[in-house]
Amino acid sequence: MTKQAIVPGYRLEFQYNVLAFVHKLHVFCEVQATTVSDPTGFDMITRDATPGQGVSVCADTVWVAIQSRYRAADAAFGQVLIQKRVGTAYQPVGVWVTSVVPNGAGACIIAEQSTDVFRDSAFEKVLIDTFEGNGVLPTHAVTLAATPAAQHGVSEVFANTNSGVVASSAYKWAKSRGGRYIQSWQGYTCGLNKKLRRKRFVS
């Protein structure tokens, strides 16, 4: 299946460390010059045009979404790069270093991958992947009831599955490759990532 062309002009790159391996999470978005003196220099453009949503505050909602997937003894959250798409490449135009820390209870699983599947307004898939967290192997769930509780944060923040999002939550600003906002959560899977298995020498 051919991937959607990338429409958004910006993305956030979340960098985090798990047992000496650096992982990255990319989220597409659109930003503009800040009107609230956000330290990044940018505000997020949201689906309902709520003004004054600084990128630093918006980015921290994603860290909060995944913090229960990681234990502080294993992982550390790092910087968020604001990247502008120029042609087919991305150039950093801002940075944010979070104060959010992991608060999960379970130890990390080497080579683990958790994937939340969402749909945008055109029913195109949006995938949010996290790596080497405390997921339950193996899991394939299409209901929140069947999804481990520690993994619920991503669906809540990106798809408002608990009706608790705020103006800065990712549900308000995260976009698909096609430039559309997320409409629904479809499911969650947890398994082992083949590339990480090789890098970690896991049989």
Sequence and secondary structure as in RCSB ss.txt:
>XXXX:A:sequence
MTKQAIVPGYRLEFQYNVLAFVHKLHVFCEVQATTVSDPTGFDMITRDATPGQGVSVCADTVWVAIQSRYRAADA
AFGQVLIQKRVGTAYQPVGVWVTSVVPNGAGACIIAEQSTDVFRDSAFEKVLIDTFEGNGVLPTHAVTLAATPAA
QHGVSEVFANTNSGVVASSAYKWAKSRGGRYIQSWQGYTCGLNKKLRRKRFVS
>XXXX:A:secstr
        SEEEEEEEEETTEEEEEEEEE EEE SS  TTSEEE  TT  S  BHHHHHHHHHHHHGGGS TTTE
EEEEEEEEEEETTEEEEEEEEE       SS   TTEEEEEEEEETTS EEEEEEESSS  SSEEESSGGGS GG
GHHHHHHHH TTS   TTSHHHH B TTS BEEEEEEEEEEE HHHHHHTT  
